Amino acid sequence: MNLPLNSLLDRNDATENARYNMVQQQVRPWNVSGERLLEALYTVRREDFTPPAHYSLAFMDVEVPLTDDADAIAQGLCMFQPRVEARMINDLDIQPHERVLEIGTGSGYSAALLSRLAQDVLTLEIHPELAEMARENLTDAGCANVSVRVADGSKDTLPEGPFDVILLSGSVEVLPANLLPHLKDGGRLGAIVGTQPVMQFTVVTKQGSQTMTKSPWDIVAPRLQGFATAPRFSF
């Protein structure tokens, strides 16, 4: 069915208003101030990375399921809230010459934002069907500097490294120390670390043989699959 031109214009205006409100009312108040990132949030069409069944959630401050499974969010098969995705990226201070590894591609939205900030992005997704979705979304968005690979980021070798930045797009119970050797000197790893009810976004910066760690804010987020859990006491 062909919609009248006025209807198409009204729909476009409503979408752009929703995007503007997302940035101004959700993202910026969460201490996201990087001008290049803010520009990416306006130009990368989040709705194109949102499953059609959940299009109405594209700009809302909620986690968005990526599959029809009733437990999709609990299983980590979701998009984070826009403010969470943006703040994680903001706090890693990504520069135009840097190479980024993302673990947990999802629909590809975070990778699309990263592509606007970095030289190139490798993103790993453990679920083949999500990896294929992300490839299509990223191709349609013109993100030519992003590569999507089906892989378990907790275990797979990373011959493309080392990287300037590693971002885990999901939470882990313990910091994955096995990823630190894949950072360049001066590189940063960002991950949401901990267990409910307390998790913290944690940034680890590598300086020679030393690391510096800071945890600037708290958030509870769904798990990335495959990563180690903390040892449990038994009696």
Secondary structure in CASP SS format (residue, H / E / C, confidence):
PFRMAT SS
TARGET T0000
AUTHOR 0000-0000-0000
METHOD secondary structure of the structure
MODEL  1
M C 1.00
N C 1.00
L C 1.00
P C 1.00
L H 1.00
N H 1.00
S H 1.00
L H 1.00
L H 1.00
D H 1.00
R H 1.00
N H 1.00
D H 1.00
A H 1.00
T H 1.00
E H 1.00
N H 1.00
A H 1.00
R H 1.00
Y H 1.00
N H 1.00
M H 1.00
V H 1.00
Q H 1.00
Q H 1.00
Q H 1.00
V H 1.00
R H 1.00
P H 1.00
W H 1.00
N C 1.00
V C 1.00
S C 1.00
G C 1.00
E H 1.00
R H 1.00
L H 1.00
L H 1.00
E H 1.00
A H 1.00
L H 1.00
Y H 1.00
T H 1.00
V C 1.00
R C 1.00
R H 1.00
E H 1.00
D H 1.00
F H 1.00
T C 1.00
P C 1.00
P H 1.00
A H 1.00
H H 1.00
Y H 1.00
S H 1.00
L H 1.00
A C 1.00
F C 1.00
M C 1.00
D C 1.00
V C 1.00
E C 1.00
V E 1.00
P E 1.00
L C 1.00
T C 1.00
D C 1.00
D C 1.00
A C 1.00
D C 1.00
A C 1.00
I C 1.00
A C 1.00
Q C 1.00
G C 1.00
L C 1.00
C E 1.00
M E 1.00
F C 1.00
Q C 1.00
P H 1.00
R H 1.00
V H 1.00
E H 1.00
A H 1.00
R H 1.00
M H 1.00
I H 1.00
N H 1.00
D H 1.00
L C 1.00
D C 1.00
I C 1.00
Q C 1.00
P C 1.00
H C 1.00
E C 1.00
R E 1.00
V E 1.00
L E 1.00
E E 1.00
I E 1.00
G C 1.00
T C 1.00
G C 1.00
S C 1.00
G C 1.00
Y H 1.00
S H 1.00
A H 1.00
A H 1.00
L H 1.00
L H 1.00
S H 1.00
R C 1.00
L C 1.00
A C 1.00
Q C 1.00
D E 1.00
V E 1.00
L E 1.00
T E 1.00
L E 1.00
E E 1.00
I C 1.00
H C 1.00
P H 1.00
E H 1.00
L H 1.00
A H 1.00
E H 1.00
M H 1.00
A H 1.00
R H 1.00
E H 1.00
N H 1.00
L H 1.00
T H 1.00
D H 1.00
A C 1.00
G C 1.00
C C 1.00
A C 1.00
N C 1.00
V E 1.00
S E 1.00
V E 1.00
R E 1.00
V E 1.00
A C 1.00
D C 1.00
G C 1.00
S C 1.00
K C 1.00
D C 1.00
T C 1.00
L C 1.00
P C 1.00
E C 1.00
G C 1.00
P C 1.00
F E 1.00
D E 1.00
V E 1.00
I E 1.00
L E 1.00
L E 1.00
S E 1.00
G E 1.00
S E 1.00
V E 1.00
E C 1.00
V C 1.00
L C 1.00
P C 1.00
A H 1.00
N H 1.00
L H 1.00
L H 1.00
P H 1.00
H H 1.00
L E 1.00
K E 1.00
D E 1.00
G E 1.00
G E 1.00
R E 1.00
L E 1.00
G E 1.00
A E 1.00
I E 1.00
V E 1.00
G E 1.00
T E 1.00
Q C 1.00
P C 1.00
V E 1.00
M E 1.00
Q E 1.00
F E 1.00
T E 1.00
V E 1.00
V E 1.00
T E 1.00
K E 1.00
Q E 1.00
G C 1.00
S C 1.00
Q E 1.00
T E 1.00
M E 1.00
T E 1.00
K E 1.00
S E 1.00
P E 1.00
W E 1.00
D E 1.00
I C 1.00
V C 1.00
A C 1.00
P C 1.00
R E 1.00
L C 1.00
Q C 1.00
G C 1.00
F C 1.00
A C 1.00
T C 1.00
A C 1.00
P C 1.00
R C 1.00
F C 1.00
S C 1.00
F C 1.00
END
